[in-house]
Amino acid sequence: MDLEYDQNRGKLDGQLHQGEPLLSAPWTVPLLAHLHTPTSNATDLMPMNAKRLLIVDDEAEFGEFVRRVAVDSGYEVMVTTNGLDFQKNFASFQPNKIILDMVIPDIDGNELLLWLLAQGYASDLIITTGFSPDYAKDAKTLAEFKGLPSVKVLVKPIRLAQLREALSA
């Protein structure tokens, strides 16, 4: 079955696995099981090759959709729904892939992109938008110009196959 998240309808269509509904409430992000020593720095315990995805999107359903797909692809995932939480969690989570929604209420996507670059982020970026595709393409050009090695753009609605391909790259 083909799945997609459609922001205009604000819901997910289809199922992720046979017989398993795509969404379940409450939405939670699983804790990283290997980060159990309270006296240790959490980033010291993460394997260097761990796949860590940090998501910022103000649509909680979309964040949950991406989280479930990414976890199935072997990622440790943190979902944030605003720019401030994203910024607060960036350094401690140390993502090697980010999904950045271009339009969130508290900060413009380009401002957040420039903040990321100022923090020294140099890994993969997936830019998403449900609005003007040109806006996302301009952000992609900026990110590539500033030296990010892999920048992809996904325009909502996003199909499951598109998301899996972007996560696997």
C-alpha positions as CSV (number, residue, x, y, z in Angstrom):
1,M,0.0,0.0,0.0
2,D,1.3,3.5,-0.8
3,L,1.3,5.9,2.1
4,E,1.5,9.6,2.1
5,Y,1.2,12.5,4.6
6,D,-1.2,15.1,3.3
7,Q,-0.9,18.4,5.3
8,N,-4.0,19.8,3.6
9,R,-6.1,17.0,5.1
10,G,-3.9,16.9,8.2
11,K,-3.8,13.1,8.3
12,L,-1.9,10.1,7.1
13,D,-3.4,7.7,4.5
14,G,-2.7,4.0,4.6
15,Q,-0.8,1.7,7.0
16,L,2.9,1.4,7.7
17,H,2.8,-2.4,8.2
18,Q,0.2,-4.9,7.4
19,G,-2.5,-4.7,10.1
20,E,-0.7,-1.9,12.0
21,P,-2.3,1.6,12.0
22,L,0.1,4.3,11.0
23,L,-0.5,6.6,14.0
24,S,-1.1,5.8,17.6
25,A,-1.6,8.2,20.5
26,P,0.0,9.5,22.5
27,W,2.9,10.5,20.3
28,T,6.1,9.6,21.9
29,V,9.7,9.4,20.9
30,P,11.4,6.4,22.4
31,L,14.3,7.1,24.8
32,L,17.7,6.0,23.7
33,A,18.1,2.8,25.6
34,H,21.9,2.9,25.7
35,L,21.9,6.4,27.4
36,H,21.2,5.1,30.9
37,T,24.2,6.2,32.9
38,P,23.2,9.4,34.6
39,T,26.7,10.6,35.3
40,S,27.9,10.2,31.7
41,N,27.6,12.7,28.9
42,A,24.9,11.3,26.6
43,T,26.8,12.1,23.5
44,D,29.9,10.2,24.8
45,L,27.8,7.0,24.8
46,M,26.4,7.3,21.3
47,P,28.3,5.2,18.7
48,M,30.0,7.3,16.1
49,N,28.2,5.5,13.3
50,A,24.7,5.8,14.9
51,K,22.1,7.2,12.6
52,R,20.5,10.1,14.4
53,L,17.7,12.1,12.9
54,L,16.5,15.4,14.3
55,I,13.1,16.7,13.0
56,V,11.6,20.1,13.3
57,D,8.1,20.4,12.0
58,D,5.1,22.2,13.6
59,E,2.8,19.4,12.4
60,A,2.9,16.8,15.1
61,E,1.3,14.1,12.8
62,F,3.9,14.7,10.1
63,G,6.7,14.4,12.8
64,E,5.2,11.1,14.0
65,F,5.0,9.8,10.4
66,V,8.6,10.6,9.8
67,R,9.7,9.2,13.2
68,R,8.0,5.8,12.6
69,V,9.5,5.5,9.1
70,A,13.0,6.5,10.4
71,V,12.9,4.2,13.4
72,D,12.1,1.3,11.0
73,S,15.1,2.4,9.0
74,G,17.4,2.1,12.0
75,Y,17.5,5.8,13.2
76,E,17.5,7.2,16.6
77,V,14.9,10.0,16.3
78,M,14.1,13.2,18.1
79,V,11.0,15.2,17.0
80,T,10.6,18.9,17.8
81,T,7.7,21.0,16.9
82,N,9.2,24.5,17.1
83,G,12.6,26.2,16.4
84,L,13.4,26.9,20.1
85,D,13.1,23.2,21.1
86,F,15.1,22.2,18.0
87,Q,17.9,24.6,19.0
88,K,17.9,23.5,22.6
89,N,18.2,19.8,21.6
90,F,20.6,20.1,18.7
91,A,24.0,20.0,20.5
92,S,23.1,17.2,22.9
93,F,21.5,15.0,20.3
94,Q,24.2,15.5,17.7
95,P,22.2,14.5,14.6
96,N,23.8,13.4,11.4
97,K,20.6,14.0,9.5
98,I,18.0,16.8,9.9
99,I,14.6,17.3,8.5
100,L,13.8,21.0,8.5
101,D,10.3,22.3,7.7
102,M,10.7,25.7,6.1
103,V,7.5,27.3,7.6
104,I,7.2,27.0,11.4
105,P,5.5,29.5,13.6
106,D,8.4,30.8,15.8
107,I,11.3,31.0,13.2
108,D,11.8,31.2,9.5
109,G,13.3,28.0,8.0
110,N,16.1,30.0,6.4
111,E,17.0,31.6,9.7
112,L,17.1,28.2,11.3
113,L,19.3,26.9,8.4
114,L,21.7,29.8,9.0
115,W,21.8,29.0,12.7
116,L,22.6,25.4,12.0
117,L,25.5,26.4,9.7
118,A,26.8,28.8,12.4
119,Q,26.8,25.8,14.8
120,G,29.1,23.9,12.4
121,Y,26.5,21.4,11.2
122,A,28.0,19.7,8.1
123,S,25.8,16.6,7.6
124,D,22.7,15.6,5.6
125,L,19.7,17.9,5.4
126,I,16.2,17.2,4.1
127,I,14.2,20.4,3.6
128,T,10.4,20.0,3.6
129,T,7.6,22.4,2.8
130,G,3.9,22.3,2.2
131,F,4.0,25.8,0.7
132,S,6.0,27.2,-2.2
133,P,8.5,24.6,-3.6
134,D,10.6,27.6,-4.8
135,Y,11.1,28.6,-1.2
136,A,12.5,25.2,-0.3
137,K,14.7,25.2,-3.5
138,D,16.2,28.5,-2.5
139,A,17.0,27.1,0.9
140,K,18.6,24.1,-0.8
141,T,20.8,26.5,-2.9
142,L,21.8,28.4,0.2
143,A,22.7,25.2,2.1
144,E,24.8,23.9,-0.8
145,F,26.5,27.2,-1.2
146,K,27.4,27.2,2.5
147,G,28.9,23.7,2.1
148,L,26.4,21.1,3.2
149,P,27.3,17.9,1.3
150,S,23.8,16.4,0.9
151,V,20.6,18.5,0.7
152,K,17.3,17.1,-0.5
153,V,13.9,18.8,-0.9
154,L,10.6,17.1,-0.2
155,V,7.4,18.9,-1.0
156,K,4.3,17.8,1.0
157,P,2.3,15.7,0.5
158,I,5.2,13.3,0.9
159,R,4.9,9.6,-0.2
160,L,6.4,6.9,1.9
161,A,8.7,5.8,-0.9
162,Q,10.0,9.4,-1.2
163,L,10.7,9.6,2.5
164,R,12.4,6.2,2.7
165,E,14.6,7.2,-0.3
166,A,15.6,10.5,1.3
167,L,16.4,8.8,4.6
168,S,18.5,6.1,2.9
169,A,20.7,8.5,1.0
